[in-house]
Structures are given as C-alpha cells and as structure tokens.
Amino acid sequence: MNLKGIGEFGLIDQLSDLIKTDHPDLLVGIGDDAAVIRKSENDVWLVTIDTMVENTHFDLNCFSFHQLGQKLIAVNLSDIAAMGGQPQFALISLAVSEHLSLDSMKEMYRGMKDMASRYQTIVVGGDTTATLGPMVLTCSVIGIAKKEKIRTRSQAISGDIICVTGYPGMAAVGINILKQNDSDNKLKYNECINRHLTPEPRVIEARFLIEHGDIHSLIDVSDGISSDLHHICQMSSVGAIIFERDLPIHSCVFNMENRKDRNCLHWVLNGGEDFELLMTMGENNFSDFKHTFEAKFNLPLTKIGEILPAEEGIKIKRNSGKVEQLKPEGYKHFC
C-alpha cells in the first residue's frame, strides 16, 4: 500500500508503533499538536514542527516574502497555543533555489521576526540548503508551560460542550478568491485573503481560556472543524454532535454560498488554515465566560455542539432536523 492509500493519519498510526517509547520524561508524544517533555517537576517543554512546500501550501504569486515568513512562524505558534503553552524559541530550515535574491531572503526573515517577536519568541538558528525543486520551508518552535495547564486532544469527556473561536472558513474562502485572480473580488474578500496570507495564532487567547475556563481538550483548526473534531473524538474515545444552526458564519463566508457549488456550511466545516481554537469544556457558567472572553478579545466564542458517548458516533444536526454523519472532509495530505 502506498501513502495515498492510507493518508496522513494512517501513516502517523503506522509510524507511532515504530517509534513508540516509554521514556519517563516524554509526557505526550506523536499524535497531538506538540510533544510534551518534562522540564522540571512543575514545568514542561512543548516542541512542534511544521513544513510548508511551494505550490502545495503557498503560491509565490500570492504571497510576499514578508507574509511567507510571518505565516511560517504563525502556524507553529498556533500548535504551541493549542497545547496551552507560551512559545519561546524557533529554529528554521530552508531549501531554496540558488537564484533566490538576497533581498527576498532577508524580507522573509523580517516577516519571521515580526511574527515571532509579537509573541515573545526568538529565532535562534537553523539550516539552509539549495534545491532544484520547489521551495521548502520548515520551522520548529519550542515552548514552555505549567504541567497542570497542558491541554491535549485526548481529554474530552461525554457531556462537554464543543466551542470554537472566531469564524472558521474565512481562510479557505481567501485562498479560493486568490486562485480566481479577480481584482474586484480580492477587494471584496480582503479580510478572508488576509486570514490565509497572515493568520494570527491564538496564543494569548488559549492561555486565557485555560486559566479562566473549564477547558478539557483543545486543538487548533488547521485541517477544518470536521477533521479536527474527529482528531479530538478519536484521541478521547468519544462521539460528538454539531448543530448547523449554531455554527458561526462570517458575512464574507455567507456570500460564498453559491460559488463553486459549495454552500457556506462547506467552508465553515471543511475549510482549513483558520488556526482558530476548537475546544471541549464544561457548560457551567458558559454564558458569563463567553461574555468575558468576547469583551476582552473582541473575538467570538461560540458553542457549536456537544460531546457524546463513543457509540453515538460523530454527527451533525441540520437545520431541517435531519441528523447525518459528519465526515472528516477537511484538508488531507497524500490525497
């Protein structure tokens, strides 16, 4: 069987068996947003890594090099945020053409520095090599957290409510508008385009949620709600139901209703790269907590569903009242 046959997460399952370890200082290994390594009795290191490949994850006709540097850092900071940590250090590995201009390289690093410094993160080194193929950008970020503040994908429990920050689907709309290369629509959907080009990791918001809310499990929305909710349910051995009526829909996502034969529900559930936070939490005092969070961050916090026993499966209740299976139709590698 080849990689297309098993997909990214099938591959992860296979490799997990090969590299499994019982090292006492490895608290969380492969399968979550970051590895968790014991630093001291009360503190842990968080370590994550992400790769962006030209023409797969980014198009140089759409990105400036400054934006590219920002995004490379942001997607890794988002993984640290999803574990409840504070990012501290970043390492960069680049495979680029020898014909890339020095100005372009320096502008990309300015973008990295701008994004990293906003979240008290320092770029401390890395590696650069030449390639005859597409540009390949890799970043690894090391963060820190209190052990008791760590949140993983495996802590959801039946009875939790499912919540999400912001407006998922905007980044997916943005990349689709960029692909159309329509100047009028670029202006109309500028907010969505910016969400794709320069996403904002929810580092500060995640720490507030954990400090002040009854958060049980947490993940960032990188592949899409439908896929990322499946990750939580699989790791936590639970089921879930999402209510279509409660999904937050930004006006620009709603305006894509009849484009490309995809309704706005498609963008909200399956659009990736939003880097919003998807979480499960206790419902007690949620209304008060929601008000406090939204007032502090000017960002929606929306209850969109409930965690169920595993035998209930993962489903969505449509506005019509019909209940259907919720398939993981977000972004998939090797497909």
ChimeraX attribute file (.defattr): number of C-alpha atoms within 10 A of each C-alpha:
attribute: neighborCount
match mode: 1-to-1
recipient: residues
	/A:1	5
	/A:2	8
	/A:3	12
	/A:4	13
	/A:5	11
	/A:6	15
	/A:7	14
	/A:8	14
	/A:9	13
	/A:10	13
	/A:11	15
	/A:12	14
	/A:13	13
	/A:14	11
	/A:15	12
	/A:16	14
	/A:17	9
	/A:18	9
	/A:19	9
	/A:20	10
	/A:21	10
	/A:22	8
	/A:23	8
	/A:24	8
	/A:25	12
	/A:26	15
	/A:27	14
	/A:28	16
	/A:29	17
	/A:30	14
	/A:31	16
	/A:32	21
	/A:33	25
	/A:34	25
	/A:35	21
	/A:36	27
	/A:37	20
	/A:38	19
	/A:39	16
	/A:40	11
	/A:41	8
	/A:42	11
	/A:43	17
	/A:44	24
	/A:45	24
	/A:46	28
	/A:47	22
	/A:48	21
	/A:49	19
	/A:50	14
	/A:51	16
	/A:52	18
	/A:53	14
	/A:54	14
	/A:55	12
	/A:56	10
	/A:57	11
	/A:58	17
	/A:59	15
	/A:60	11
	/A:61	10
	/A:62	15
	/A:63	15
	/A:64	16
	/A:65	20
	/A:66	21
	/A:67	23
	/A:68	24
	/A:69	25
	/A:70	24
	/A:71	25
	/A:72	25
	/A:73	28
	/A:74	24
	/A:75	27
	/A:76	26
	/A:77	33
	/A:78	29
	/A:79	31
	/A:80	32
	/A:81	31
	/A:82	32
	/A:83	30
	/A:84	32
	/A:85	29
	/A:86	23
	/A:87	26
	/A:88	21
	/A:89	19
	/A:90	25
	/A:91	17
	/A:92	21
	/A:93	16
	/A:94	18
	/A:95	18
	/A:96	19
	/A:97	15
	/A:98	11
	/A:99	8
	/A:100	11
	/A:101	10
	/A:102	10
	/A:103	10
	/A:104	13
	/A:105	14
	/A:106	14
	/A:107	18
	/A:108	21
	/A:109	20
	/A:110	17
	/A:111	22
	/A:112	26
	/A:113	19
	/A:114	17
	/A:115	25
	/A:116	24
	/A:117	13
	/A:118	8
	/A:119	16
	/A:120	11
	/A:121	22
	/A:122	18
	/A:123	19
	/A:124	10
	/A:125	11
	/A:126	13
	/A:127	10
	/A:128	12
	/A:129	11
	/A:130	14
	/A:131	13
	/A:132	10
	/A:133	10
	/A:134	13
	/A:135	18
	/A:136	20
	/A:137	20
	/A:138	19
	/A:139	22
	/A:140	20
	/A:141	27
	/A:142	24
	/A:143	24
	/A:144	23
	/A:145	22
	/A:146	17
	/A:147	20
	/A:148	10
	/A:149	17
	/A:150	23
	/A:151	24
	/A:152	24
	/A:153	27
	/A:154	19
	/A:155	18
	/A:156	28
	/A:157	22
	/A:158	17
	/A:159	15
	/A:160	22
	/A:161	25
	/A:162	25
	/A:163	21
	/A:164	24
	/A:165	24
	/A:166	21
	/A:167	20
	/A:168	30
	/A:169	31
	/A:170	28
	/A:171	27
	/A:172	23
	/A:173	25
	/A:174	23
	/A:175	21
	/A:176	15
	/A:177	22
	/A:178	20
	/A:179	11
	/A:180	10
	/A:181	12
	/A:182	10
	/A:183	11
	/A:184	10
	/A:185	13
	/A:186	16
	/A:187	12
	/A:188	12
	/A:189	21
	/A:190	15
	/A:191	15
	/A:192	26
	/A:193	23
	/A:194	16
	/A:195	20
	/A:196	25
	/A:197	20
	/A:198	21
	/A:199	23
	/A:200	19
	/A:201	26
	/A:202	23
	/A:203	22
	/A:204	14
	/A:205	20
	/A:206	28
	/A:207	20
	/A:208	15
	/A:209	19
	/A:210	20
	/A:211	12
	/A:212	11
	/A:213	19
	/A:214	17
	/A:215	23
	/A:216	20
	/A:217	26
	/A:218	33
	/A:219	30
	/A:220	30
	/A:221	30
	/A:222	22
	/A:223	22
	/A:224	29
	/A:225	29
	/A:226	25
	/A:227	23
	/A:228	25
	/A:229	29
	/A:230	21
	/A:231	19
	/A:232	26
	/A:233	25
	/A:234	15
	/A:235	17
	/A:236	18
	/A:237	19
	/A:238	22
	/A:239	23
	/A:240	26
	/A:241	23
	/A:242	27
	/A:243	17
	/A:244	17
	/A:245	12
	/A:246	12
	/A:247	19
	/A:248	21
	/A:249	19
	/A:250	16
	/A:251	12
	/A:252	18
	/A:253	25
	/A:254	16
	/A:255	14
	/A:256	19
	/A:257	15
	/A:258	10
	/A:259	10
	/A:260	8
	/A:261	9
	/A:262	11
	/A:263	15
	/A:264	22
	/A:265	18
	/A:266	19
	/A:267	24
	/A:268	27
	/A:269	26
	/A:270	25
	/A:271	26
	/A:272	28
	/A:273	25
	/A:274	28
	/A:275	29
	/A:276	28
	/A:277	26
	/A:278	27
	/A:279	28
	/A:280	28
	/A:281	25
	/A:282	17
	/A:283	17
	/A:284	12
	/A:285	10
	/A:286	17
	/A:287	11
	/A:288	9
	/A:289	17
	/A:290	18
	/A:291	12
	/A:292	14
	/A:293	19
	/A:294	15
	/A:295	11
	/A:296	11
	/A:297	12
	/A:298	10
	/A:299	14
	/A:300	17
	/A:301	23
	/A:302	19
	/A:303	24
	/A:304	18
	/A:305	22
	/A:306	20
	/A:307	24
	/A:308	22
	/A:309	15
	/A:310	16
	/A:311	10
	/A:312	12
	/A:313	17
	/A:314	24
	/A:315	19
	/A:316	19
	/A:317	17
	/A:318	13
	/A:319	11
	/A:320	8
	/A:321	10
	/A:322	8
	/A:323	14
	/A:324	13
	/A:325	11
	/A:326	19
	/A:327	14
	/A:328	19
	/A:329	17
	/A:330	21
	/A:331	17
	/A:332	15
	/A:333	11
	/A:334	12
	/A:335	10
